[in-house]
Amino acid sequence: MNDMSTPASAGDINALVGDVIAVRQLIRAGTYTGETSALVPGIVQGNVAILPEDWADEFLLFCHRNPKPCTPIAVSEPGNPKLPELGDDIDVRTDVPAYRIFQNGEPVAEVTDLHEWWRDDLVTFVLGCSFSFEQALIEAGLRIRHRDIGATVPMYRTNISTSATHRFSGPTVVSMRPFTPADAIRAIQVTSRFPSVHGAPIHLGDPTAIGIVDIARPDYGDAVEVRPGEIPVFWACGVTPQAVIENARPSLCITHRPGSMLISNLPNSALATF
């Protein structure tokens, strides 16, 4: 198991931005274990949820009922760590910077590879991630504060319930980016082009209206400032399955650490609808 205490320097990673294969090799070696939003601009990244086969069909149904936070962009065969539709060389056991392990809904470990945890009955789901539409926002001339300050996007549990299945239910998790009202309108237009990576926001403005008591204290990620003249804009977030899994309590579930995604070989344009 790789040691999470030896991250690569910022200079090492910056020299490799734009080279997806080289970045993946650093992640696979356990050299880079951080968040991935600024890595390899223009390339699709994905949230990861790995479940036993006897939970997989129901989780797929849950995803279909909740497409805003949980749109699958790839699903593996049971026991197969490969995801050829995302990249011929991808191995989900090693190619995420950090994984969270849940047993019976409780977090029990955080690791940088899955060799000690992998089983022949595990099915991998890769779900659309907002990091893909963030690049489109940047290309549209919008500033993204958490990227500007080198932080992880703030994420919050809300009082918006997901559409439940028999075993899966729980709150929708959202990610937040502050914009001026004019830029918020532009952000809605841009992200509407990417329905498989959360699409348009699900809420703008007053965070208490969706159950967020203190916007300065996110449940995941880092707090960012909402400045005078700005409004918080909230998108459905692919961390939602982690909140739902805590309620469902499968014997084993593996997810990415929030902010540390699987990087594919696909361009973001492959997910745009127009």
Order of alpha helices (4+ residues) and beta strands (2+ residues): alpha-alpha-beta-alpha-beta-beta-beta-beta-alpha-alpha-beta-beta-alpha-beta-beta-alpha-beta-beta
